[in-house]
């Protein structure tokens, strides 16, 4: 029973504040939460590459907002699964 949320836009100013170690920690969470759903990104990592001041994630040069949006979806799926049990 989750409420819908708007996805985070790649140009959201908050995306400029993420550091390499923070993105690495988020990728670890994505790997852990995504594994039961068959989402595997063993080679994903934070890069030194930035686009307009925002760090990119190396799984297709995705912005951090994509990573956060994926995590929100996985968290919502886990929360909804708990209600279905």
PDB file of N, CA, C and O in Angstrom:
ATOM      1  N   UNK A   1       0.842  -1.165   0.000  1.00  0.00           N
ATOM      2  CA  UNK A   1       0.000   0.000   0.000  1.00  0.00           C
ATOM      3  C   UNK A   1       0.894   1.236   0.000  1.00  0.00           C
ATOM      4  O   UNK A   1       1.047   1.900   1.025  1.00  0.00           O
ATOM      5  N   UNK A   2       1.474   1.535  -1.142  1.00  0.00           N
ATOM      6  CA  UNK A   2       2.355   2.688  -1.219  1.00  0.00           C
ATOM      7  C   UNK A   2       1.710   3.769  -2.059  1.00  0.00           C
ATOM      8  O   UNK A   2       0.866   3.501  -2.914  1.00  0.00           O
ATOM      9  N   UNK A   3       2.115   4.961  -1.805  1.00  0.00           N
ATOM     10  CA  UNK A   3       1.621   6.061  -2.602  1.00  0.00           C
ATOM     11  C   UNK A   3       2.570   6.266  -3.774  1.00  0.00           C
ATOM     12  O   UNK A   3       3.780   6.079  -3.654  1.00  0.00           O
ATOM     13  N   UNK A   4       2.001   6.651  -4.900  1.00  0.00           N
ATOM     14  CA  UNK A   4       2.819   6.882  -6.080  1.00  0.00           C
ATOM     15  C   UNK A   4       3.699   8.110  -5.857  1.00  0.00           C
ATOM     16  O   UNK A   4       3.274   9.096  -5.255  1.00  0.00           O
ATOM     17  N   UNK A   5       4.882   8.033  -6.334  1.00  0.00           N
ATOM     18  CA  UNK A   5       5.783   9.176  -6.242  1.00  0.00           C
ATOM     19  C   UNK A   5       6.303   9.503  -7.626  1.00  0.00           C
ATOM     20  O   UNK A   5       6.455   8.625  -8.476  1.00  0.00           O
ATOM     21  N   UNK A   6       6.568  10.753  -7.833  1.00  0.00           N
ATOM     22  CA  UNK A   6       7.132  11.176  -9.107  1.00  0.00           C
ATOM     23  C   UNK A   6       8.587  10.742  -9.163  1.00  0.00           C
ATOM     24  O   UNK A   6       9.301  10.818  -8.163  1.00  0.00           O
ATOM     25  N   UNK A   7       9.029  10.285 -10.331  1.00  0.00           N
ATOM     26  CA  UNK A   7      10.436   9.924 -10.454  1.00  0.00           C
ATOM     27  C   UNK A   7      11.332  11.153 -10.291  1.00  0.00           C
ATOM     28  O   UNK A   7      10.914  12.286 -10.530  1.00  0.00           O
ATOM     29  N   UNK A   8      12.544  10.903  -9.886  1.00  0.00           N
ATOM     30  CA  UNK A   8      13.527  11.974  -9.751  1.00  0.00           C
ATOM     31  C   UNK A   8      14.084  12.278 -11.136  1.00  0.00           C
ATOM     32  O   UNK A   8      14.506  11.371 -11.853  1.00  0.00           O
ATOM     33  N   UNK A   9      14.085  13.521 -11.500  1.00  0.00           N
ATOM     34  CA  UNK A   9      14.585  13.928 -12.816  1.00  0.00           C
ATOM     35  C   UNK A   9      16.112  13.969 -12.808  1.00  0.00           C
ATOM     36  O   UNK A   9      16.722  14.295 -11.790  1.00  0.00           O
ATOM     37  N   UNK A  10      16.727  13.638 -13.943  1.00  0.00           N
ATOM     38  CA  UNK A  10      18.190  13.686 -14.005  1.00  0.00           C
ATOM     39  C   UNK A  10      18.766  15.067 -13.705  1.00  0.00           C
ATOM     40  O   UNK A  10      19.890  15.179 -13.216  1.00  0.00           O
ATOM     41  N   UNK A  11      18.008  16.108 -13.994  1.00  0.00           N
ATOM     42  CA  UNK A  11      18.538  17.457 -13.764  1.00  0.00           C
ATOM     43  C   UNK A  11      18.134  18.034 -12.405  1.00  0.00           C
ATOM     44  O   UNK A  11      18.277  19.235 -12.171  1.00  0.00           O
ATOM     45  N   UNK A  12      17.632  17.182 -11.515  1.00  0.00           N
ATOM     46  CA  UNK A  12      17.292  17.623 -10.160  1.00  0.00           C
ATOM     47  C   UNK A  12      18.566  18.126  -9.487  1.00  0.00           C
ATOM     48  O   UNK A  12      19.568  17.412  -9.465  1.00  0.00           O
ATOM     49  N   UNK A  13      18.548  19.327  -8.943  1.00  0.00           N
ATOM     50  CA  UNK A  13      19.766  19.889  -8.327  1.00  0.00           C
ATOM     51  C   UNK A  13      20.344  19.029  -7.205  1.00  0.00           C
ATOM     52  O   UNK A  13      21.546  19.095  -6.945  1.00  0.00           O
ATOM     53  N   UNK A  14      19.528  18.233  -6.543  1.00  0.00           N
ATOM     54  CA  UNK A  14      20.030  17.382  -5.450  1.00  0.00           C
ATOM     55  C   UNK A  14      20.997  16.323  -5.953  1.00  0.00           C
ATOM     56  O   UNK A  14      21.802  15.806  -5.178  1.00  0.00           O
ATOM     57  N   UNK A  15      20.931  15.989  -7.246  1.00  0.00           N
ATOM     58  CA  UNK A  15      21.805  14.956  -7.801  1.00  0.00           C
ATOM     59  C   UNK A  15      23.260  15.398  -7.822  1.00  0.00           C
ATOM     60  O   UNK A  15      24.154  14.560  -7.935  1.00  0.00           O
ATOM     61  N   UNK A  16      23.511  16.680  -7.717  1.00  0.00           N
ATOM     62  CA  UNK A  16      24.884  17.205  -7.722  1.00  0.00           C
ATOM     63  C   UNK A  16      25.618  16.901  -6.417  1.00  0.00           C
ATOM     64  O   UNK A  16      26.845  16.991  -6.369  1.00  0.00           O
ATOM     65  N   UNK A  17      24.902  16.549  -5.380  1.00  0.00           N
ATOM     66  CA  UNK A  17      25.502  16.361  -4.059  1.00  0.00           C
ATOM     67  C   UNK A  17      26.022  14.950  -3.809  1.00  0.00           C
ATOM     68  O   UNK A  17      26.695  14.724  -2.803  1.00  0.00           O
ATOM     69  N   UNK A  18      25.738  14.007  -4.676  1.00  0.00           N
ATOM     70  CA  UNK A  18      26.160  12.627  -4.448  1.00  0.00           C
ATOM     71  C   UNK A  18      27.638  12.450  -4.773  1.00  0.00           C
ATOM     72  O   UNK A  18      28.130  12.932  -5.794  1.00  0.00           O
ATOM     73  N   UNK A  19      28.326  11.758  -3.894  1.00  0.00           N
ATOM     74  CA  UNK A  19      29.754  11.484  -4.071  1.00  0.00           C
ATOM     75  C   UNK A  19      29.948  10.052  -4.552  1.00  0.00           C
ATOM     76  O   UNK A  19      29.014   9.250  -4.525  1.00  0.00           O
ATOM     77  N   UNK A  20      31.149   9.736  -4.987  1.00  0.00           N
ATOM     78  CA  UNK A  20      31.467   8.379  -5.422  1.00  0.00           C
ATOM     79  C   UNK A  20      31.176   7.327  -4.364  1.00  0.00           C
ATOM     80  O   UNK A  20      30.537   6.322  -4.677  1.00  0.00           O
ATOM     81  N   UNK A  21      31.622   7.516  -3.114  1.00  0.00           N
ATOM     82  CA  UNK A  21      31.324   6.522  -2.081  1.00  0.00           C
ATOM     83  C   UNK A  21      29.821   6.356  -1.818  1.00  0.00           C
ATOM     84  O   UNK A  21      29.363   5.244  -1.555  1.00  0.00           O
ATOM     85  N   UNK A  22      29.058   7.438  -1.886  1.00  0.00           N
ATOM     86  CA  UNK A  22      27.613   7.337  -1.686  1.00  0.00           C
ATOM     87  C   UNK A  22      26.973   6.537  -2.816  1.00  0.00           C
ATOM     88  O   UNK A  22      26.101   5.703  -2.574  1.00  0.00           O
ATOM     89  N   UNK A  23      27.406   6.791  -4.044  1.00  0.00           N
ATOM     90  CA  UNK A  23      26.861   6.047  -5.180  1.00  0.00           C
ATOM     91  C   UNK A  23      27.246   4.581  -5.081  1.00  0.00           C
ATOM     92  O   UNK A  23      26.441   3.705  -5.400  1.00  0.00           O
ATOM     93  N   UNK A  24      28.457   4.307  -4.647  1.00  0.00           N
ATOM     94  CA  UNK A  24      28.893   2.916  -4.467  1.00  0.00           C
ATOM     95  C   UNK A  24      28.012   2.204  -3.445  1.00  0.00           C
ATOM     96  O   UNK A  24      27.640   1.048  -3.648  1.00  0.00           O
ATOM     97  N   UNK A  25      27.676   2.882  -2.350  1.00  0.00           N
ATOM     98  CA  UNK A  25      26.788   2.297  -1.335  1.00  0.00           C
ATOM     99  C   UNK A  25      25.392   2.062  -1.910  1.00  0.00           C
ATOM    100  O   UNK A  25      24.777   1.032  -1.634  1.00  0.00           O
ATOM    101  N   UNK A  26      24.888   2.998  -2.702  1.00  0.00           N
ATOM    102  CA  UNK A  26      23.569   2.825  -3.326  1.00  0.00           C
ATOM    103  C   UNK A  26      23.579   1.661  -4.311  1.00  0.00           C
ATOM    104  O   UNK A  26      22.601   0.921  -4.410  1.00  0.00           O
ATOM    105  N   UNK A  27      24.680   1.499  -5.037  1.00  0.00           N
ATOM    106  CA  UNK A  27      24.791   0.363  -5.960  1.00  0.00           C
ATOM    107  C   UNK A  27      24.790  -0.955  -5.197  1.00  0.00           C
ATOM    108  O   UNK A  27      24.219  -1.942  -5.662  1.00  0.00           O
ATOM    109  N   UNK A  28      25.425  -0.978  -4.029  1.00  0.00           N
ATOM    110  CA  UNK A  28      25.387  -2.181  -3.192  1.00  0.00           C
ATOM    111  C   UNK A  28      23.967  -2.511  -2.771  1.00  0.00           C
ATOM    112  O   UNK A  28      23.561  -3.673  -2.772  1.00  0.00           O
ATOM    113  N   UNK A  29      23.217  -1.482  -2.413  1.00  0.00           N
ATOM    114  CA  UNK A  29      21.813  -1.699  -2.041  1.00  0.00           C
ATOM    115  C   UNK A  29      21.008  -2.176  -3.248  1.00  0.00           C
ATOM    116  O   UNK A  29      20.155  -3.054  -3.120  1.00  0.00           O
ATOM    117  N   UNK A  30      21.279  -1.596  -4.419  1.00  0.00           N
ATOM    118  CA  UNK A  30      20.577  -2.019  -5.635  1.00  0.00           C
ATOM    119  C   UNK A  30      20.859  -3.482  -5.943  1.00  0.00           C
ATOM    120  O   UNK A  30      19.948  -4.229  -6.302  1.00  0.00           O
ATOM    121  N   UNK A  31      22.104  -3.893  -5.806  1.00  0.00           N
ATOM    122  CA  UNK A  31      22.447  -5.305  -6.052  1.00  0.00           C
ATOM    123  C   UNK A  31      21.695  -6.220  -5.086  1.00  0.00           C
ATOM    124  O   UNK A  31      21.150  -7.249  -5.486  1.00  0.00           O
ATOM    125  N   UNK A  32      21.673  -5.832  -3.817  1.00  0.00           N
ATOM    126  CA  UNK A  32      21.015  -6.659  -2.798  1.00  0.00           C
ATOM    127  C   UNK A  32      19.504  -6.735  -3.034  1.00  0.00           C
ATOM    128  O   UNK A  32      18.928  -7.823  -3.027  1.00  0.00           O
ATOM    129  N   UNK A  33      18.876  -5.597  -3.239  1.00  0.00           N
ATOM    130  CA  UNK A  33      17.427  -5.572  -3.417  1.00  0.00           C
ATOM    131  C   UNK A  33      16.998  -6.113  -4.779  1.00  0.00           C
ATOM    132  O   UNK A  33      15.905  -6.665  -4.908  1.00  0.00           O
ATOM    133  N   UNK A  34      17.840  -5.960  -5.786  1.00  0.00           N
ATOM    134  CA  UNK A  34      17.479  -6.392  -7.132  1.00  0.00           C
ATOM    135  C   UNK A  34      17.668  -7.872  -7.384  1.00  0.00           C
ATOM    136  O   UNK A  34      17.021  -8.439  -8.265  1.00  0.00           O
ATOM    137  N   UNK A  35      18.542  -8.505  -6.626  1.00  0.00           N
ATOM    138  CA  UNK A  35      18.852  -9.925  -6.844  1.00  0.00           C
ATOM    139  C   UNK A  35      17.608 -10.817  -6.859  1.00  0.00           C
ATOM    140  O   UNK A  35      17.496 -11.659  -7.750  1.00  0.00           O
ATOM    141  N   UNK A  36      16.660 -10.674  -5.909  1.00  0.00           N
ATOM    142  CA  UNK A  36      15.474 -11.544  -5.940  1.00  0.00           C
ATOM    143  C   UNK A  36      14.600 -11.338  -7.189  1.00  0.00           C
ATOM    144  O   UNK A  36      13.792 -12.199  -7.536  1.00  0.00           O
ATOM    145  N   UNK A  37      14.769 -10.209  -7.845  1.00  0.00           N
ATOM    146  CA  UNK A  37      13.986  -9.916  -9.046  1.00  0.00           C
ATOM    147  C   UNK A  37      14.769 -10.188 -10.327  1.00  0.00           C
ATOM    148  O   UNK A  37      14.297  -9.889 -11.424  1.00  0.00           O
ATOM    149  N   UNK A  38      15.958 -10.753 -10.185  1.00  0.00           N
ATOM    150  CA  UNK A  38      16.777 -11.071 -11.344  1.00  0.00           C
ATOM    151  C   UNK A  38      17.527  -9.878 -11.913  1.00  0.00           C
ATOM    152  O   UNK A  38      18.021  -9.934 -13.039  1.00  0.00           O
ATOM    153  N   UNK A  39      17.616  -8.801 -11.148  1.00  0.00           N
ATOM    154  CA  UNK A  39      18.337  -7.616 -11.598  1.00  0.00           C
ATOM    155  C   UNK A  39      19.771  -7.707 -11.102  1.00  0.00           C
ATOM    156  O   UNK A  39      20.034  -7.548  -9.910  1.00  0.00           O
ATOM    157  N   UNK A  40      20.683  -7.960 -12.006  1.00  0.00           N
ATOM    158  CA  UNK A  40      22.083  -8.156 -11.636  1.00  0.00           C
ATOM    159  C   UNK A  40      22.958  -7.139 -12.364  1.00  0.00           C
ATOM    160  O   UNK A  40      22.959  -7.075 -13.594  1.00  0.00           O
ATOM    161  N   UNK A  41      23.690  -6.358 -11.606  1.00  0.00           N
ATOM    162  CA  UNK A  41      24.615  -5.391 -12.179  1.00  0.00           C
ATOM    163  C   UNK A  41      25.961  -5.538 -11.486  1.00  0.00           C
ATOM    164  O   UNK A  41      26.384  -4.654 -10.741  1.00  0.00           O
ATOM    165  N   UNK A  42      26.618  -6.633 -11.729  1.00  0.00           N
ATOM    166  CA  UNK A  42      27.881  -6.895 -11.068  1.00  0.00           C
ATOM    167  C   UNK A  42      28.966  -5.902 -11.415  1.00  0.00           C
ATOM    168  O   UNK A  42      29.848  -5.642 -10.596  1.00  0.00           O
ATOM    169  N   UNK A  43      28.922  -5.339 -12.616  1.00  0.00           N
ATOM    170  CA  UNK A  43      29.989  -4.431 -13.022  1.00  0.00           C
ATOM    171  C   UNK A  43      29.619  -2.961 -12.868  1.00  0.00           C
ATOM    172  O   UNK A  43      30.418  -2.091 -13.217  1.00  0.00           O
ATOM    173  N   UNK A  44      28.440  -2.667 -12.360  1.00  0.00           N
ATOM    174  CA  UNK A  44      28.037  -1.269 -12.183  1.00  0.00           C
ATOM    175  C   UNK A  44      28.909  -0.602 -11.133  1.00  0.00           C
ATOM    176  O   UNK A  44      29.234  -1.200 -10.107  1.00  0.00           O
ATOM    177  N   UNK A  45      29.280   0.626 -11.395  1.00  0.00           N
ATOM    178  CA  UNK A  45      30.118   1.357 -10.447  1.00  0.00           C
ATOM    179  C   UNK A  45      29.945   2.853 -10.647  1.00  0.00           C
ATOM    180  O   UNK A  45      29.439   3.311 -11.672  1.00  0.00           O
ATOM    181  N   UNK A  46      30.372   3.593  -9.653  1.00  0.00           N
ATOM    182  CA  UNK A  46      30.403   5.048  -9.797  1.00  0.00           C
ATOM    183  C   UNK A  46      31.581   5.385 -10.704  1.00  0.00           C
ATOM    184  O   UNK A  46      32.632   4.749 -10.622  1.00  0.00           O
ATOM    185  N   UNK A  47      31.411   6.367 -11.552  1.00  0.00           N
ATOM    186  CA  UNK A  47      32.487   6.759 -12.454  1.00  0.00           C
ATOM    187  C   UNK A  47      33.028   8.120 -12.057  1.00  0.00           C
ATOM    188  O   UNK A  47      32.449   8.818 -11.225  1.00  0.00           O
ATOM    189  N   UNK A  48      34.112   8.472 -12.646  1.00  0.00           N
ATOM    190  CA  UNK A  48      34.664   9.814 -12.453  1.00  0.00           C
ATOM    191  C   UNK A  48      34.008  10.791 -13.427  1.00  0.00           C
ATOM    192  O   UNK A  48      34.261  11.995 -13.380  1.00  0.00           O
ATOM    193  N   UNK A  49      33.169  10.262 -14.303  1.00  0.00           N
ATOM    194  CA  UNK A  49      32.532  11.080 -15.332  1.00  0.00           C
ATOM    195  C   UNK A  49      31.357  11.846 -14.749  1.00  0.00           C
ATOM    196  O   UNK A  49      30.534  11.284 -14.026  1.00  0.00           O
ATOM    197  N   UNK A  50      31.284  13.106 -15.061  1.00  0.00           N
ATOM    198  CA  UNK A  50      30.146  13.912 -14.644  1.00  0.00           C
ATOM    199  C   UNK A  50      29.516  14.544 -15.877  1.00  0.00           C
ATOM    200  O   UNK A  50      30.180  14.781 -16.886  1.00  0.00           O
ATOM    201  N   UNK A  51      28.250  14.803 -15.774  1.00  0.00           N
ATOM    202  CA  UNK A  51      27.511  15.488 -16.815  1.00  0.00           C
ATOM    203  C   UNK A  51      26.814  16.666 -16.154  1.00  0.00           C
ATOM    204  O   UNK A  51      25.907  16.490 -15.341  1.00  0.00           O
ATOM    205  N   UNK A  52      27.242  17.849 -16.505  1.00  0.00           N
ATOM    206  CA  UNK A  52      26.677  19.065 -15.926  1.00  0.00           C
ATOM    207  C   UNK A  52      26.737  19.040 -14.397  1.00  0.00           C
ATOM    208  O   UNK A  52      25.797  19.451 -13.716  1.00  0.00           O
ATOM    209  N   UNK A  53      27.855  18.551 -13.878  1.00  0.00           N
ATOM    210  CA  UNK A  53      28.059  18.543 -12.436  1.00  0.00           C
ATOM    211  C   UNK A  53      27.481  17.351 -11.709  1.00  0.00           C
ATOM    212  O   UNK A  53      27.583  17.274 -10.485  1.00  0.00           O
ATOM    213  N   UNK A  54      26.875  16.415 -12.427  1.00  0.00           N
ATOM    214  CA  UNK A  54      26.271  15.240 -11.790  1.00  0.00           C
ATOM    215  C   UNK A  54      27.094  14.000 -12.123  1.00  0.00           C
ATOM    216  O   UNK A  54      27.472  13.775 -13.273  1.00  0.00           O
ATOM    217  N   UNK A  55      27.361  13.206 -11.098  1.00  0.00           N
ATOM    218  CA  UNK A  55      28.118  11.971 -11.249  1.00  0.00           C
ATOM    219  C   UNK A  55      27.298  10.963 -12.036  1.00  0.00           C
ATOM    220  O   UNK A  55      26.089  10.855 -11.835  1.00  0.00           O
ATOM    221  N   UNK A  56      27.946  10.221 -12.933  1.00  0.00           N
ATOM    222  CA  UNK A  56      27.254   9.179 -13.687  1.00  0.00           C
ATOM    223  C   UNK A  56      27.554   7.813 -13.087  1.00  0.00           C
ATOM    224  O   UNK A  56      28.605   7.602 -12.483  1.00  0.00           O
ATOM    225  N   UNK A  57      26.627   6.902 -13.261  1.00  0.00           N
ATOM    226  CA  UNK A  57      26.777   5.521 -12.816  1.00  0.00           C
ATOM    227  C   UNK A  57      27.079   4.698 -14.055  1.00  0.00           C
ATOM    228  O   UNK A  57      26.427   4.858 -15.087  1.00  0.00           O
ATOM    229  N   UNK A  58      28.066   3.817 -13.956  1.00  0.00           N
ATOM    230  CA  UNK A  58      28.487   3.045 -15.116  1.00  0.00           C
ATOM    231  C   UNK A  58      27.666   1.774 -15.270  1.00  0.00           C
ATOM    232  O   UNK A  58      28.158   0.676 -15.009  1.00  0.00           O
ATOM    233  N   UNK A  59      26.436   1.919 -15.687  1.00  0.00           N
ATOM    234  CA  UNK A  59      25.676   0.839 -16.302  1.00  0.00           C
ATOM    235  C   UNK A  59      24.881   1.510 -17.403  1.00  0.00           C
ATOM    236  O   UNK A  59      23.665   1.689 -17.329  1.00  0.00           O
ATOM    237  N   UNK A  60      25.639   1.870 -18.430  1.00  0.00           N
ATOM    238  CA  UNK A  60      25.071   2.600 -19.543  1.00  0.00           C
ATOM    239  C   UNK A  60      25.148   4.106 -19.318  1.00  0.00           C
ATOM    240  O   UNK A  60      24.349   4.857 -19.879  1.00  0.00           O
ATOM    241  N   UNK A  61      26.107   4.556 -18.499  1.00  0.00           N
ATOM    242  CA  UNK A  61      26.262   5.980 -18.180  1.00  0.00           C
ATOM    243  C   UNK A  61      24.966   6.606 -17.707  1.00  0.00           C
ATOM    244  O   UNK A  61      24.584   7.685 -18.161  1.00  0.00           O
ATOM    245  N   UNK A  62      24.307   5.941 -16.812  1.00  0.00           N
ATOM    246  CA  UNK A  62      23.047   6.437 -16.256  1.00  0.00           C
ATOM    247  C   UNK A  62      23.331   7.472 -15.178  1.00  0.00           C
ATOM    248  O   UNK A  62      24.307   7.343 -14.439  1.00  0.00           O
ATOM    249  N   UNK A  63      22.493   8.493 -15.078  1.00  0.00           N
ATOM    250  CA  UNK A  63      22.659   9.447 -13.982  1.00  0.00           C
ATOM    251  C   UNK A  63      22.230   8.818 -12.658  1.00  0.00           C
ATOM    252  O   UNK A  63      21.519   7.813 -12.639  1.00  0.00           O
ATOM    253  N   UNK A  64      22.660   9.409 -11.571  1.00  0.00           N
ATOM    254  CA  UNK A  64      22.327   8.909 -10.238  1.00  0.00           C
ATOM    255  C   UNK A  64      20.810   8.843 -10.057  1.00  0.00           C
ATOM    256  O   UNK A  64      20.316   7.978  -9.334  1.00  0.00           O
ATOM    257  N   UNK A  65      20.075   9.732 -10.695  1.00  0.00           N
ATOM    258  CA  UNK A  65      18.615   9.719 -10.564  1.00  0.00           C
ATOM    259  C   UNK A  65      18.034   8.385 -11.030  1.00  0.00           C
ATOM    260  O   UNK A  65      17.050   7.914 -10.461  1.00  0.00           O
ATOM    261  N   UNK A  66      18.624   7.772 -12.052  1.00  0.00           N
ATOM    262  CA  UNK A  66      18.145   6.459 -12.512  1.00  0.00           C
ATOM    263  C   UNK A  66      18.347   5.420 -11.429  1.00  0.00           C
ATOM    264  O   UNK A  66      17.464   4.600 -11.176  1.00  0.00           O
ATOM    265  N   UNK A  67      19.493   5.451 -10.796  1.00  0.00           N
ATOM    266  CA  UNK A  67      19.779   4.538  -9.694  1.00  0.00           C
ATOM    267  C   UNK A  67      18.778   4.725  -8.562  1.00  0.00           C
ATOM    268  O   UNK A  67      18.239   3.747  -8.042  1.00  0.00           O
ATOM    269  N   UNK A  68      18.526   5.962  -8.179  1.00  0.00           N
ATOM    270  CA  UNK A  68      17.576   6.235  -7.096  1.00  0.00           C
ATOM    271  C   UNK A  68      16.163   5.819  -7.479  1.00  0.00           C
ATOM    272  O   UNK A  68      15.435   5.279  -6.646  1.00  0.00           O
ATOM    273  N   UNK A  69      15.763   6.058  -8.721  1.00  0.00           N
ATOM    274  CA  UNK A  69      14.423   5.655  -9.155  1.00  0.00           C
ATOM    275  C   UNK A  69      14.275   4.136  -9.132  1.00  0.00           C
ATOM    276  O   UNK A  69      13.229   3.625  -8.733  1.00  0.00           O
ATOM    277  N   UNK A  70      15.310   3.411  -9.554  1.00  0.00           N
ATOM    278  CA  UNK A  70      15.272   1.945  -9.480  1.00  0.00           C
ATOM    279  C   UNK A  70      15.150   1.476  -8.034  1.00  0.00           C
ATOM    280  O   UNK A  70      14.379   0.565  -7.734  1.00  0.00           O
ATOM    281  N   UNK A  71      15.905   2.096  -7.147  1.00  0.00           N
ATOM    282  CA  UNK A  71      15.820   1.721  -5.730  1.00  0.00           C
ATOM    283  C   UNK A  71      14.434   1.999  -5.169  1.00  0.00           C
ATOM    284  O   UNK A  71      13.915   1.197  -4.393  1.00  0.00           O
ATOM    285  N   UNK A  72      13.829   3.112  -5.542  1.00  0.00           N
ATOM    286  CA  UNK A  72      12.470   3.415  -5.068  1.00  0.00           C
ATOM    287  C   UNK A  72      11.494   2.345  -5.547  1.00  0.00           C
ATOM    288  O   UNK A  72      10.631   1.905  -4.787  1.00  0.00           O
ATOM    289  N   UNK A  73      11.627   1.927  -6.803  1.00  0.00           N
ATOM    290  CA  UNK A  73      10.741   0.876  -7.322  1.00  0.00           C
ATOM    291  C   UNK A  73      10.922  -0.429  -6.558  1.00  0.00           C
ATOM    292  O   UNK A  73       9.942  -1.088  -6.211  1.00  0.00           O
ATOM    293  N   UNK A  74      12.174  -0.806  -6.295  1.00  0.00           N
ATOM    294  CA  UNK A  74      12.438  -2.053  -5.569  1.00  0.00           C
ATOM    295  C   UNK A  74      11.935  -1.982  -4.133  1.00  0.00           C
ATOM    296  O   UNK A  74      11.380  -2.953  -3.620  1.00  0.00           O
ATOM    297  N   UNK A  75      12.126  -0.837  -3.484  1.00  0.00           N
ATOM    298  CA  UNK A  75      11.614  -0.679  -2.119  1.00  0.00           C
ATOM    299  C   UNK A  75      10.094  -0.768  -2.098  1.00  0.00           C
ATOM    300  O   UNK A  75       9.520  -1.398  -1.210  1.00  0.00           O
ATOM    301  N   UNK A  76       9.443  -0.142  -3.068  1.00  0.00           N
ATOM    302  CA  UNK A  76       7.985  -0.217  -3.152  1.00  0.00           C
ATOM    303  C   UNK A  76       7.525  -1.656  -3.388  1.00  0.00           C
ATOM    304  O   UNK A  76       6.543  -2.104  -2.796  1.00  0.00           O
ATOM    305  N   UNK A  77       8.239  -2.377  -4.254  1.00  0.00           N
ATOM    306  CA  UNK A  77       7.885  -3.777  -4.520  1.00  0.00           C
ATOM    307  C   UNK A  77       8.015  -4.616  -3.256  1.00  0.00           C
ATOM    308  O   UNK A  77       7.156  -5.453  -2.978  1.00  0.00           O
ATOM    309  N   UNK A  78       9.079  -4.399  -2.488  1.00  0.00           N
ATOM    310  CA  UNK A  78       9.256  -5.137  -1.234  1.00  0.00           C
ATOM    311  C   UNK A  78       8.165  -4.789  -0.233  1.00  0.00           C
ATOM    312  O   UNK A  78       7.647  -5.663   0.463  1.00  0.00           O
ATOM    313  N   UNK A  79       7.826  -3.529  -0.164  1.00  0.00           N
ATOM    314  CA  UNK A  79       6.784  -3.090   0.769  1.00  0.00           C
ATOM    315  C   UNK A  79       5.439  -3.704   0.377  1.00  0.00           C
ATOM    316  O   UNK A  79       4.695  -4.162   1.244  1.00  0.00           O
ATOM    317  N   UNK A  80       5.124  -3.718  -0.907  1.00  0.00           N
ATOM    318  CA  UNK A  80       3.864  -4.295  -1.373  1.00  0.00           C
ATOM    319  C   UNK A  80       3.844  -5.813  -1.176  1.00  0.00           C
ATOM    320  O   UNK A  80       2.799  -6.383  -0.862  1.00  0.00           O
ATOM    321  N   UNK A  81       4.977  -6.457  -1.356  1.00  0.00           N
ATOM    322  CA  UNK A  81       5.052  -7.900  -1.141  1.00  0.00           C
ATOM    323  C   UNK A  81       4.777  -8.250   0.314  1.00  0.00           C
ATOM    324  O   UNK A  81       4.161  -9.276   0.600  1.00  0.00           O
ATOM    325  N   UNK A  82       5.223  -7.415   1.224  1.00  0.00           N
ATOM    326  CA  UNK A  82       4.973  -7.661   2.645  1.00  0.00           C
ATOM    327  C   UNK A  82       3.476  -7.615   2.953  1.00  0.00           C
ATOM    328  O   UNK A  82       3.004  -8.355   3.816  1.00  0.00           O
ATOM    329  N   UNK A  83       2.728  -6.762   2.265  1.00  0.00           N
ATOM    330  CA  UNK A  83       1.286  -6.670   2.467  1.00  0.00           C
ATOM    331  C   UNK A  83       0.566  -7.888   1.894  1.00  0.00           C
ATOM    332  O   UNK A  83      -0.508  -8.248   2.375  1.00  0.00           O
ATOM    333  N   UNK A  84       1.134  -8.518   0.887  1.00  0.00           N
ATOM    334  CA  UNK A  84       0.482  -9.639   0.228  1.00  0.00           C
ATOM    335  C   UNK A  84       0.677 -10.946   0.968  1.00  0.00           C
ATOM    336  O   UNK A  84      -0.024 -11.917   0.683  1.00  0.00           O
ATOM    337  N   UNK A  85       1.593 -11.000   1.895  1.00  0.00           N
ATOM    338  CA  UNK A  85       1.878 -12.267   2.609  1.00  0.00           C
ATOM    339  C   UNK A  85       0.826 -12.577   3.621  1.00  0.00           C
ATOM    340  O   UNK A  85       0.909 -13.597   4.306  1.00  0.00           O
TER     341      UNK A  85
END
